[in-house]
Amino acid sequence: MKIELPSVQNAAPPAVCIIGGGFGGLACAIELGAAGDIKVTLVDRRNHNLFQPLLYQIATAALSLADIAEPIRKMLARLKNFNKIMAEVSAPSSRSVSLSDGDSLSYNKLVLATGSD
């Protein structure tokens, strides 16, 4: 199955694919999604954003996990032209990326915000 995002040639909104749902990817999605005329698709293997510097407080029971992790869809729910795909990107190529579930995703612009481990 191939997921097609609208292309610029069809006079549809530009399609931006953001790979990574960390702070960089979320900031980019918020800025682009606020523009209103850009179709934003965020791809991440997790469905939440985790603030790792506070993990030690989870281990010591000072905080609950809900205090440092929040679902990505909830954080970006106010955006109208937003789509979240939970998958890993296995093979980026020209104007499309292959996803771990076998689908491919077409885009006009690609943002790589994979962060670090």
VEXFIFI-178833 format. One line per 5 residues: their letters; for each residue x, y, z of N, C-alpha, C. Coordinates in Angstrom, 1 decimal, decimal comma, padded with zeros to 4 digits. Example, Ala and Ser with C-alpha at 12.3 -4.5 7.8 and 13.67 -1.06 7.14 Angstrom:
REM residues 2
as) 013,2 -005,7 007,8 012,3 -004,5 007,8 013,2 -003,3 007,8; 012,8 -002,2 007,1 013,7 -001,1 007,1 012,9 000,0 007,9
This chain:
REM residues 117
mkiel) 000,8 -001,2 000,0 000,0 000,0 000,0 000,9 001,2 000,0; 000,6 002,2 -000,8 001,4 003,4 -000,9 000,5 004,6 -000,4; 001,0 005,3 000,5 000,3 006,5 001,1 000,7 007,7 000,2; -000,2 008,3 -000,4 000,1 009,5 -001,2 -000,3 010,7 -000,5; 000,6 011,7 -000,4 000,3 013,0 000,1 000,1 013,9 -001,1
psvqn) -000,7 014,9 -001,0 -000,9 015,8 -002,2 000,4 016,4 -002,6; 000,5 016,6 -003,9 001,8 017,2 -004,4 001,5 018,7 -004,8; 002,5 019,5 -004,9 002,4 020,9 -005,3 001,8 021,0 -006,7; 002,1 020,1 -007,6 001,6 020,2 -008,9 000,1 020,1 -009,0; -000,6 019,5 -008,1 -002,0 019,4 -008,1 -002,7 020,6 -007,4
aappa) -001,9 021,7 -007,1 -002,4 022,9 -006,4 -002,9 022,6 -005,0; -002,5 021,4 -004,5 -002,8 021,1 -003,1 -001,7 021,6 -002,2; -002,0 021,6 -000,9 -001,0 022,1 000,0 000,3 021,3 -000,1; 001,5 021,9 000,2 002,7 021,2 000,2 002,7 020,1 001,2; 003,3 019,0 000,9 003,3 017,8 001,9 004,7 017,8 002,5
vciig) 004,8 017,9 003,8 006,0 017,8 004,6 006,0 016,5 005,4; 007,1 015,7 005,3 007,2 014,5 006,1 008,3 014,8 007,2; 007,9 014,7 008,4 008,9 014,9 009,5 009,2 013,5 010,1; 010,5 013,1 010,1 010,9 011,8 010,7 011,4 012,1 012,1; 010,8 011,7 013,1 011,2 011,9 014,5 010,2 012,7 015,3
ggfgg) 009,8 012,2 016,4 008,8 012,9 017,3 009,4 013,4 018,6; 010,7 013,8 018,5 011,3 014,4 019,7 011,0 015,9 019,7; 011,8 016,6 020,5 011,6 018,0 020,6 011,7 018,8 019,3; 012,7 018,4 018,5 012,9 019,0 017,2 011,8 018,8 016,2; 011,4 017,5 016,1 010,3 017,1 015,2 009,0 017,8 015,6
lacai) 008,7 017,8 016,9 007,5 018,4 017,4 007,4 019,9 017,2; 008,6 020,6 017,4 008,6 022,0 017,2 008,4 022,3 015,7; 009,0 021,5 014,9 008,8 021,8 013,4 007,4 021,5 013,0; 006,7 020,5 013,6 005,3 020,2 013,3 004,4 021,3 013,7; 004,7 021,8 014,9 003,8 022,9 015,4 003,9 024,1 014,6
elgaa) 005,2 024,5 014,2 005,4 025,7 013,4 004,7 025,5 012,0; 005,0 024,4 011,3 004,4 024,2 010,0 002,9 024,0 010,0; 002,4 023,3 011,1 001,0 023,0 011,2 000,2 024,3 011,5; 000,9 025,3 012,1 000,2 026,5 012,4 000,0 027,4 011,2; 000,8 027,1 010,1 000,7 027,8 008,9 -000,7 027,5 008,2
gdikv) -001,2 026,3 008,4 -002,5 026,0 007,9 -002,6 025,5 006,5; -001,6 025,9 005,7 -001,7 025,5 004,3 -000,6 024,5 003,9; -000,1 023,8 004,9 000,9 022,7 004,7 000,4 021,4 005,3; 000,4 020,3 004,6 000,1 019,0 005,1 001,3 018,4 005,8; 001,2 018,2 007,1 002,3 017,7 007,9 002,0 016,3 008,3
tlvdr) 003,0 015,4 008,0 003,0 014,0 008,5 004,2 013,7 009,3; 004,0 013,3 010,6 005,1 013,0 011,5 005,2 011,5 011,6; 006,4 011,0 011,4 006,6 009,5 011,5 007,6 009,3 012,7; 007,1 008,4 013,6 008,0 008,1 014,8 007,6 006,7 015,2; 008,6 005,9 015,7 008,3 004,6 016,1 007,5 004,5 017,5
rnhnl) 007,5 005,6 018,2 006,8 005,6 019,5 005,6 006,6 019,3; 004,6 006,4 020,2 003,4 007,2 020,1 003,4 008,3 021,2; 004,6 008,5 021,8 004,7 009,5 022,9 006,0 010,2 022,8; 006,1 011,4 023,5 007,3 012,2 023,6 007,7 012,0 025,1; 009,0 011,7 025,3 009,5 011,4 026,7 010,5 012,4 027,0
fqpll) 010,4 013,1 028,2 011,4 014,0 028,6 012,4 013,2 029,5; 013,5 012,7 028,9 014,4 011,8 029,5 015,2 012,3 030,7; 015,5 013,6 030,8 016,2 014,1 032,0 015,5 013,9 033,3; 014,2 013,6 033,3 013,5 013,4 034,5 013,2 011,9 034,8; 013,8 011,0 034,1 013,6 009,6 034,3 014,0 009,1 035,7
yqiat) 015,1 009,7 036,2 015,5 009,3 037,5 014,5 009,6 038,6; 013,6 010,6 038,4 012,5 010,9 039,3 011,4 009,9 039,2; 011,3 009,2 038,1 010,3 008,1 038,0 010,9 007,0 038,8; 012,2 006,7 038,7 012,8 005,6 039,4 012,7 005,8 040,9; 012,8 007,0 041,4 012,7 007,3 042,8 011,3 007,5 043,3
aalsl) 010,3 007,4 042,4 008,9 007,6 042,7 008,5 009,0 043,1; 009,3 010,0 042,7 009,0 011,4 042,9 008,0 011,9 041,9; 008,0 011,3 040,7 007,0 011,7 039,7 006,4 010,4 039,1; 005,2 010,6 038,5 004,6 009,5 037,7 005,0 009,6 036,3; 004,9 008,5 035,6 005,3 008,5 034,1 004,5 009,5 033,3
adiae) 003,3 009,7 033,7 002,4 010,7 033,0 003,0 012,1 033,1; 003,8 012,4 034,1 004,4 013,7 034,3 005,5 014,0 033,3; 006,1 013,0 032,7 007,2 013,2 031,8 007,0 012,7 030,4; 005,9 012,0 030,1 005,6 011,5 028,8 004,2 011,9 028,4; 004,0 012,3 027,2 002,7 012,7 026,7 002,5 012,2 025,2
pirkm) 001,3 011,8 024,9 001,1 011,3 023,6 001,3 012,4 022,5; 001,9 012,1 021,4 002,2 013,0 020,3 000,9 013,6 019,8; -000,1 012,7 019,5 -001,4 013,1 019,0 -002,1 014,2 019,8; -002,0 014,0 021,1 -002,6 014,9 022,1 -001,9 016,3 022,0; -000,5 016,3 021,9 000,2 017,5 021,8 -000,1 018,3 020,6
larlk) -000,4 017,6 019,5 -000,6 018,3 018,2 -002,1 018,2 017,7; -003,0 018,0 018,7 -004,4 017,8 018,3 -005,0 019,0 017,7; -004,5 020,2 018,0 -005,1 021,5 017,5 -004,7 021,7 016,0; -003,8 021,0 015,5 -003,3 021,2 014,1 -004,3 020,5 013,2; -004,7 021,2 012,1 -005,8 020,7 011,2 -005,2 019,8 010,2
nfnki) -004,0 020,2 009,6 -003,4 019,4 008,5 -002,3 018,5 009,0; -002,6 017,7 010,1 -001,6 016,9 010,7 -002,0 015,4 010,7; -001,0 014,6 010,5 -001,2 013,1 010,5 000,0 012,5 011,2; -000,2 011,6 012,1 000,9 010,9 012,8 000,9 009,4 012,4; 002,0 008,9 011,9 002,2 007,5 011,6 003,2 006,9 012,5
maevs) 002,8 005,8 013,1 003,7 005,1 014,1 004,4 004,0 013,3; 005,6 004,2 012,9 006,4 003,3 012,1 007,9 003,7 012,2; 008,7 002,9 011,7 010,1 003,2 011,5 010,4 003,4 010,0; 011,2 004,4 009,7 011,6 004,6 008,3 012,8 003,7 008,0; 012,6 002,9 006,9 013,6 001,9 006,6 014,4 002,3 005,4
apssr) 013,9 003,1 004,5 014,7 003,4 003,3 014,2 004,7 002,7; 014,8 005,8 003,1 014,5 007,1 002,5 015,0 007,2 001,1; 014,2 007,7 000,2 014,7 007,9 -001,2 014,1 009,2 -001,7; 014,3 009,5 -003,0 013,9 010,7 -003,6 012,3 010,9 -003,5; 011,8 011,8 -002,8 010,4 012,2 -002,7 009,5 011,1 -002,1
svsls) 010,1 010,0 -001,4 009,3 009,1 -000,7 010,2 008,4 000,3; 009,5 007,8 001,3 010,2 007,0 002,3 009,5 005,7 002,5; 010,2 004,6 002,7 009,6 003,3 002,9 009,5 003,2 004,4; 008,3 002,7 004,9 008,1 002,5 006,3 008,2 001,0 006,7; 008,4 000,8 007,9 008,7 -000,6 008,4 007,5 -001,5 008,2
dgdsl) 006,3 -001,0 008,1 005,1 -001,8 007,9 004,9 -002,1 006,4; 005,8 -001,7 005,5 005,7 -002,0 004,1 005,1 -000,9 003,2; 004,5 000,1 003,9 003,9 001,2 003,1 005,1 002,1 002,7; 004,7 003,0 001,8 005,6 004,1 001,5 004,9 005,4 001,6; 005,6 006,5 001,9 005,0 007,8 002,1 005,7 008,8 001,2
synkl) 004,9 009,5 000,4 005,4 010,5 -000,6 005,4 011,9 000,1; 006,3 012,8 -000,3 006,4 014,1 000,3 007,0 015,1 -000,7; 006,8 016,4 -000,4 007,5 017,4 -001,2 008,7 017,9 -000,4; 008,7 017,9 000,9 009,8 018,3 001,7 010,0 017,3 002,8; 011,2 017,0 003,2 011,6 016,0 004,2 012,3 016,7 005,3
vlatg) 011,9 016,5 006,6 012,6 017,0 007,8 013,1 015,8 008,6; 014,4 015,7 008,8 015,0 014,6 009,6 015,3 015,2 011,0; 014,5 014,7 012,0 014,7 015,2 013,3 014,7 013,9 014,2; 015,7 013,1 014,0 015,7 011,8 014,7 016,4 011,8 016,0; 017,0 012,9 016,4 017,6 013,1 017,7 018,8 012,2 017,9
sd) 019,0 011,8 019,1 020,2 010,9 019,4 019,8 009,9 020,5; 020,6 008,9 020,6 020,5 007,9 021,7 021,7 007,9 022,5
